Amino acid sequence: MIKRLEDDRVFLEYGPIRMTIDILIKKHRQPEIAFIVGSYVVEEFNETCKYMPIIKGRAQINMPVQNYPIPVQKMLAAVNRVGDKSLTPLAAVAGAFSDVALEKALDIGAERVIINNGGDIAFKDLKRRPIKVGIPISKDNSSSVLTLLLSDEKIGGICTSGLGGRSFTKGIATAAVAIAENAALADACATYLGNKTNVEDPKIVRCFAEEIDSETDIPGQLITLKAEYLSKKAVYSALLNGVEAAEDMCKRNIISGAVLCIEEEIVSVPSDINIL
């Protein structure tokens, strides 16, 4: 399903994709271009599905990377950049399709593009105007939103992982936000950082991923189901683990910054991220 919204953005729902396409030229939204972009994303998704064993990490790469569909290339590049062997290419799938949509829009002539694929966002403004992004930080409170103002032209993606999201996490962050040069990389990094916000506590409920999803890409790995009524010590310990991982990724120039939230407890790396 692809439809035009009242504000002239376009919404695409296809398989797992839930994508809002916002395209402007000379400050005017361009739904016609957005429809073209949406159709292109569907084509790329259908082609990418043929490589699901590779995406889930269950098959070896058997030809040059450049011969795979563009989304697969982006996923492989993103998880390789992170360097965590427990991540499969699927950790970057939503961000990769956001990037694909953005690049198509720019090829057609868009000047300002914001692609939101279920919270994994790719964006670009050729006029270098700042972009405001709202990030839900609580799984139980829909009105609890963190707003970031992004203006660095080297940043093109902001993605969120965490407990209560669409994907599994090994940590307890309700929002692990990664800011990077593209959305595929930000997506993989958000997954990694979310996993790092972890701590041992008897109040945390975990199970193996395959107990929830028999088709999971991380069988044999423990995921978090619930993390309620934790002590401040446990929360701060988990956040510290996430901060240390984020600082390391910033030093290695993998991400530009990160925001980690456990409900209302929020920390950012670096500390001067433009939070409104």
N, C-alpha and C positions, 0 to 999 in steps of 0.2 A: 504494500500500500504506500502510495506517495500522494500527499495532498498539500494544497496551499493553505497556510494559516491566515487568520484575519489580519495579521500585521505584515503579510507578504513574505514571511519566512516560509520555508518548505520543510515538511516533516516526512521522513522516510522510515517505514517500518517493514523490515524484510528479514526473516529468520531472526537471529539474535540482534540485528542492527536496529537501534532506536536513535535516529540521527536527525537533528535539526540543522538545516542548511540556511545560513544567513549571508547573503551576498549583496554587496553594494557597489555601485558605480556612481561617482559624483553625488554621494550621500543619499542616493535613491536605491531602495531594494530592487533586486532583479529576480523575481520568482521564475521567469522563463529560463534563465541560466541555471538556477537552482534545480529545476526539473531535469535539465540535461546532466547535471552533476549527479543527481540521485540515480538516474538510469545507468550512468557509468559505474557507480558504486555497486549496483546490483550485478552488472556484468562481471566486475572484478571479483565480487563475492562468490558467484557461481563457479568461476574458474579456480579460485583459491580453494574451494571445498574439495577439489580433486586431490589436494595435497594434505589432507587432514592427518594422515599418519606422521608426516614430518612436522606439522604444526603442533601436534600433541607430543612430539619428542619420541615417537615410537618407531621411527624409521630413519635410516641414515640418508644424508644428502647424497644423491647419486648422479648429479650433473652440476655444471657450473652454476653458481648462485644466480647469475644474471639471466639464466634460462627459466627461472621460476617466475610466477606472476609477481607483479610489483608489491602487493601486500605481503607476500611471503618473504620477499627480499627484505622488506622493512622490518618485519618481525625478527628475522634471523639477525640482522644487523643490530637491532636494539638489545636483544638478550645477550648477544656476544659482547656488546659494549659494557653491559652491567657486570658480566663475568661470574655470575652465580650459577653454578652448574645445576642447581635444583630448579631453575626456571626453564620452562619450555617456551618455544616461540609464541604459544598461546597467551603468555603473559603480556604480550604487546599487541594483541589482535585488534582491540577496539581503537587504540591510538593509531595503529597502522591505517585503518580505514578512514579515520579522520584526516590523516595526512594525504591519502589518496584523493579524497574529495576536495581538500584545499588546493592541491596541485592542479587538479582538473579545472577548478574555478579560475585560478590565476591564468592558466593556459588560454581560457576562453576570453579573458579580458577583465576579470573582476579586479577592483581596487582595494576592497576591504572584505575579508572573509572570516567568518567564525563558524566552525563546524563543531557541534556538540554531539558526540556519539555516546549517549548514556552517561555523561559526566566526564568523558575523556575528550579533551578539547584541543583542536588545532586552530590557529589563528594567524592572520597576516594583514597588516595595513600598509599599503605601498606609500601612503602619505605620512607614515610614522606617527599616526595619532594613537594615543594610549587606548588600551582595551581593558574594560572592567569585567571581572569574572567573579561570579558568586559560587561558593563552595559549601554545600550542606556539611555540617560537622557533627551532627548527631543523628543516629538512626531512629531515635524516638521523638525528636522534635523537629518538624519540617520547617519551622520558622527560624531555627538556629543556623544562620548562614554567615560564612566568612567571606568578605569581599576583598579581592586583590586588584590593584591597579598595575597593569603591566605595560611598560613602554620601551623596554630594551629590544631593539630590532633583532638581536641574536636569539631571542626567545620565540619559539613557535608552537610550544605545546605545554599544556598543564593538565595533569591527570590525577585522579584520586582512587585510592584503594582503601580497604579497611573493613572492619567488622560490620556486617549488615548490608554490604554492597552486593553487586551482582556476582562477584567472584569470591573464591575462597581466600582466606587469609590465615596465617599461622600466628599472627600477633593479636593485640587487643586494641589497636588504634581504631577509633570510629572514623577517622579520616587521616590518611597519609597522602599528602599532596606533594607531587614532584613537578618542578618547573624545569624545562629543558629546551633544547634547540628544535625538537620536533615532538609530535604527540606519541609516536611509537616508542621513542626512548623514554619519554615522561611516563608512559603507561607501565613499561617494564620496571622503571625505577620506583614508581609508586607501589607496585606489588612487592618489590624487594624491601622497601622501607617499612611498609605495613607489616611484613613478616618479621622485621627486626624489632618492632615495638612489642617485645615479648618478655614475659617474666613467669616464673613458676609460682603458682598459687592454687591452693585447693579449691578456691571458688571459681576458677576458670574451668569451663566444660569443653572438652576436646573429643574428637573422634578421628578415625582415618577417613580421608577424603572419599574413598570408594564406598563408604557406608552411606553417604549422602548422594553420590553420583557415580554410578557404575562405569560411566564413560569419562571420568575425570582424567586430566592429563598428569595428575600428581598422585597416583595410587601409592599406598604405603606411607604417605606423609600425614602427620597429624595437623588438623585444622582446628580453628577456634569456633565454637558454637555460641558460647555465652561467656561474658566476663562482667558480672554484676556485683555490686556491693564490695568492691575491692578497697583495700586500705590505701591511704595517700602514698604510703611507702611503695606499694606495688605499682601504683600508677606512675609515680615519679621514676621508679627504676625502669619501667618499660619505656617511658619517654626518653630517658637518658640513653638507653640502648639505641633508640631510633635516631637521636641527635648525633651520636657518635658515628653511626653509619652515614647519615646525611653529610656531616662535616667531611668525612673521608671522600664521599662522592664529589663534593664541591672542590676539594683539593685536587682531585684527579680530573676535573673539568668535565665530568659526566653530566652533572646537573648544575643549574644556576642557583637553585634554592629549593627549600622544602618547608612545608608546614605540617606539623604533627599534632593531632588532637585526640585526646581521650575524653569524650564528652566536652565539658567546658574548660578542661585544662589544655592550653595551647602553647606550643613553642615553635619558633621559626629559626631556620638556618639559611642565610645569615640573619641576625636579629633585626636588621633594618629593612626587611622586606616590606613593601608598601601595602600594608593592611589598612583598609579604610574603616 
